[in-house]
Amino acid sequence: MTPGIQKTMALSGALFVLTLFPAMLMIGLLPPISPMRNADEVAHFWSTNTGLKRLGLVLLLAASGLQVPFGALIAVRIRQMEGGKYSALAYAELVGVGLAVMAIIMPTFFFAAASYRPERNPEITQALNDLGWLPFIMNWPPALIQCLAIGFAIFGAKHEVWPRWLGYFNVWCAFIFCAGGLAVLFKNGVFAWNGLLAFWMAAVFFGVWFLVMTWQLWVSIGNSEQSPATSALSDDERLRGQLQR
């Protein structure tokens, strides 16, 4: 894999954040609509500025796919750290990426349905709004899987690719993201879907995590071609080629 491709994959993480939050602003999800709003208020929200909201939803859907190349490059780095051909932590991280993509795609579909027919029964629109917000905020398992996979890979690395502080940072972020899992229990307060812990703190660390990981992926590109893991794999492939002759 050429350095240019790796740089593109690394930058897709920053591009994801720079697309996600503007899309949320266009839709009106930032700041979040309060869970305390009644059905008529929710229906009114989705019946105003529908064109801008729908365009933002299209952008949000497009942004979700940017996690794939970003997460794939992280999996490559995990494999390099473990120094083998197969890596259970890399596979776990890739599964987390797939779940993270769906954690944005599915709420986007529900928000799109709420915006698509705003003239319907307000209670139906309110239900669609709930179906969008709850999985959007309670999607901590994908983030937890990815962060812990990265953290454990760094702590147990046979070949140093990333500094240990990045492992601690990922473990810390993993537990911060868990606050959103309590959103279904509250309609107000810090754990509600618009609360300080469940939304605002998680959103800040979510954005910072992508930017930090983009930076670390970028600086690791120059060393990836000469890493011991890569060299070992190349030597193994050359040896197999000689034996086959």
C-alpha positions as CSV (number, residue, x, y, z in Angstrom):
1,M,0.0,0.0,0.0
2,T,1.5,3.3,-1.1
3,P,2.1,6.2,1.3
4,G,-0.4,8.3,-0.8
5,I,-3.2,5.7,-0.3
6,Q,-2.4,5.6,3.4
7,K,-2.5,9.4,3.8
8,T,-5.9,9.4,2.0
9,M,-7.2,6.8,4.4
10,A,-5.8,8.6,7.4
11,L,-7.4,11.9,6.3
12,S,-10.8,10.3,5.9
13,G,-11.1,10.3,9.7
14,A,-10.7,14.1,9.9
15,L,-13.0,14.5,6.9
16,F,-15.6,12.4,8.6
17,V,-15.7,14.8,11.6
18,L,-15.6,17.9,9.3
19,T,-18.6,16.4,7.5
20,L,-20.6,15.0,10.4
21,F,-20.9,18.1,12.6
22,P,-21.9,20.5,9.7
23,A,-24.4,17.9,8.6
24,M,-25.9,17.8,12.1
25,L,-26.1,21.6,12.1
26,M,-27.9,21.6,8.8
27,I,-30.5,19.0,10.0
28,G,-30.9,20.9,13.4
29,L,-29.5,18.0,15.5
30,L,-26.9,20.4,17.0
31,P,-27.9,21.4,19.6
32,P,-30.2,18.3,20.0
33,I,-34.0,18.7,20.2
34,S,-35.1,18.1,23.8
35,P,-36.6,14.7,24.7
36,M,-39.2,16.6,26.7
37,R,-40.8,18.1,23.7
38,N,-44.4,16.9,23.0
39,A,-45.5,15.4,19.7
40,D,-46.8,18.6,18.2
41,E,-43.5,20.4,18.9
42,V,-41.5,17.5,17.4
43,A,-43.7,17.5,14.3
44,H,-43.3,21.2,13.9
45,F,-39.5,20.8,14.1
46,W,-39.4,18.3,11.3
47,S,-41.9,20.3,9.2
48,T,-39.7,23.4,9.0
49,N,-36.7,23.9,6.7
50,T,-37.3,20.5,5.3
51,G,-35.1,21.1,2.2
52,L,-32.1,21.9,4.3
53,K,-32.8,19.1,6.8
54,R,-33.0,16.5,4.0
55,L,-29.8,17.8,2.4
56,G,-28.1,17.5,5.7
57,L,-29.4,13.9,6.1
58,V,-27.9,13.0,2.7
59,L,-24.6,14.5,3.8
60,L,-24.8,12.6,7.1
61,L,-25.3,9.4,5.3
62,A,-22.3,10.1,3.0
63,A,-20.1,10.9,6.1
64,S,-20.8,7.5,7.7
65,G,-18.8,5.7,4.9
66,L,-15.7,7.7,5.6
67,Q,-15.1,5.7,8.8
68,V,-14.4,2.6,6.7
69,P,-11.0,3.5,5.1
70,F,-10.0,5.2,8.4
71,G,-10.8,2.1,10.5
72,A,-9.1,-0.2,8.0
73,L,-5.8,1.7,8.3
74,I,-6.1,1.5,12.1
75,A,-6.5,-2.3,11.7
76,V,-3.4,-2.5,9.6
77,R,-1.5,-0.6,12.4
78,I,-2.8,-3.0,15.0
79,R,-1.6,-5.9,13.0
80,Q,1.8,-4.3,12.7
81,M,2.0,-3.8,16.4
82,E,1.2,-7.5,17.1
83,G,3.8,-8.5,14.5
84,G,1.9,-11.4,13.0
85,K,-0.1,-12.3,9.9
86,Y,-3.3,-12.6,11.9
87,S,-4.6,-10.3,14.6
88,A,-7.7,-10.9,16.7
89,L,-7.6,-7.3,17.9
90,A,-7.5,-6.0,14.3
91,Y,-10.5,-8.1,13.4
92,A,-12.3,-6.8,16.5
93,E,-11.5,-3.2,15.5
94,L,-12.9,-3.8,12.0
95,V,-16.1,-5.2,13.4
96,G,-16.4,-2.1,15.6
97,V,-16.0,0.0,12.5
98,G,-18.8,-1.8,10.7
99,L,-21.1,-1.4,13.7
100,A,-20.1,2.3,13.9
101,V,-21.1,2.9,10.3
102,M,-24.5,1.3,11.0
103,A,-24.9,3.3,14.2
104,I,-25.0,6.4,11.9
105,I,-26.9,4.9,8.9
106,M,-29.8,3.5,10.9
107,P,-30.7,6.7,12.8
108,T,-30.3,8.7,9.6
109,F,-33.0,6.6,8.0
110,F,-35.4,7.2,10.9
111,F,-34.7,11.0,10.8
112,A,-35.2,10.9,7.0
113,A,-38.6,9.2,7.5
114,A,-39.6,11.9,10.0
115,S,-38.7,14.6,7.6
116,Y,-40.1,12.9,4.5
117,R,-43.8,13.2,5.4
118,P,-44.1,16.0,8.0
119,E,-47.9,16.2,7.5
120,R,-48.5,12.8,9.1
121,N,-49.8,12.2,12.6
122,P,-47.5,14.1,15.1
123,E,-47.2,11.0,17.3
124,I,-45.8,9.0,14.5
125,T,-43.2,11.7,13.8
126,Q,-42.4,11.8,17.5
127,A,-41.8,8.0,17.5
128,L,-39.5,8.3,14.4
129,N,-37.6,11.1,16.1
130,D,-37.1,8.8,19.2
131,L,-36.1,5.9,16.9
132,G,-33.5,8.2,15.5
133,W,-32.1,9.8,18.6
134,L,-31.9,6.8,20.9
135,P,-29.6,4.6,18.7
136,F,-27.7,7.7,17.7
137,I,-26.7,8.4,21.3
138,M,-26.7,4.9,22.7
139,N,-24.2,3.6,20.1
140,W,-21.4,3.1,22.7
141,P,-20.5,-0.5,21.9
142,P,-18.9,0.2,18.5
143,A,-16.8,3.0,20.0
144,L,-15.9,0.8,23.0
145,I,-14.8,-2.1,20.8
146,Q,-12.6,0.1,18.6
147,C,-11.0,2.1,21.5
148,L,-10.2,-1.0,23.6
149,A,-8.8,-2.9,20.7
150,I,-6.5,0.0,20.0
151,G,-5.6,0.4,23.6
152,F,-4.9,-3.3,24.2
153,A,-2.8,-3.5,21.0
154,I,-0.6,-0.6,22.1
155,F,-0.1,-2.0,25.6
156,G,0.8,-5.4,24.3
157,A,2.7,-4.3,21.2
158,K,5.6,-6.4,20.0
159,H,6.6,-3.6,17.7
160,E,6.1,0.0,18.7
161,V,4.0,1.9,16.3
162,W,2.2,4.3,18.6
163,P,3.2,5.8,22.0
164,R,1.7,4.4,25.2
165,W,-0.2,7.6,26.0
166,L,-2.4,6.9,22.9
167,G,-3.4,3.6,24.5
168,Y,-4.5,5.4,27.7
169,F,-6.3,8.0,25.7
170,N,-8.3,5.3,23.9
171,V,-9.2,3.5,27.1
172,W,-10.3,6.8,28.6
173,C,-12.4,7.7,25.6
174,A,-14.0,4.2,25.6
175,F,-15.5,4.8,29.1
176,I,-16.6,8.3,28.3
177,F,-18.6,7.1,25.3
178,C,-20.5,4.7,27.6
179,A,-22.4,7.6,29.2
180,G,-24.7,7.6,26.1
181,G,-25.9,4.1,27.0
182,L,-28.1,5.5,29.8
183,A,-30.0,7.9,27.5
184,V,-33.1,5.6,27.4
185,L,-33.5,6.0,31.2
186,F,-33.7,9.8,31.3
187,K,-35.6,12.5,29.5
188,N,-33.7,15.3,31.2
189,G,-30.5,15.8,33.0
190,V,-26.9,15.0,32.1
191,F,-27.7,11.5,30.8
192,A,-30.6,12.5,28.6
193,W,-29.8,12.4,24.8
194,N,-29.2,16.2,24.9
195,G,-27.4,16.1,28.3
196,L,-23.9,17.2,29.3
197,L,-22.5,13.6,29.7
198,A,-24.5,11.6,27.2
199,F,-24.2,14.1,24.3
200,W,-21.9,17.1,24.8
201,M,-19.0,15.5,26.5
202,A,-19.2,12.4,24.3
203,A,-19.5,14.5,21.2
204,V,-16.4,16.6,22.1
205,F,-14.3,13.5,22.8
206,F,-15.7,11.8,19.7
207,G,-14.5,14.6,17.5
208,V,-11.1,14.9,19.4
209,W,-10.6,11.1,19.1
210,F,-10.9,11.1,15.3
211,L,-8.6,14.1,15.0
212,V,-6.0,12.6,17.3
213,M,-6.1,9.2,15.6
214,T,-5.9,10.9,12.2
215,W,-2.7,12.7,13.4
216,Q,-1.2,9.5,14.8
217,L,-2.0,7.5,11.6
218,W,-0.4,10.3,9.5
219,V,2.8,10.4,11.5
220,S,3.1,6.6,11.5
221,I,3.0,6.4,7.7
222,G,6.6,7.2,7.2
223,N,7.6,4.4,9.6
224,S,5.2,1.8,8.4
225,E,7.2,0.7,5.4
226,Q,10.3,0.1,7.6
227,S,8.5,-1.4,10.6
228,P,9.8,-4.7,11.9
229,A,6.5,-6.4,11.4
230,T,6.4,-5.4,7.8
231,S,9.9,-6.5,7.2
232,A,9.3,-9.8,8.9
233,L,6.3,-10.5,6.7
234,S,8.2,-9.5,3.6
235,D,11.1,-11.9,4.6
236,D,8.5,-14.7,5.1
237,E,6.9,-14.1,1.7
238,R,10.4,-14.2,0.0
239,L,11.2,-17.4,1.8
240,R,8.0,-19.1,0.7
241,G,8.7,-17.9,-2.9
242,Q,12.2,-19.5,-2.8
243,L,10.8,-22.8,-1.5
244,Q,8.2,-22.9,-4.2
245,R,10.9,-22.7,-6.8
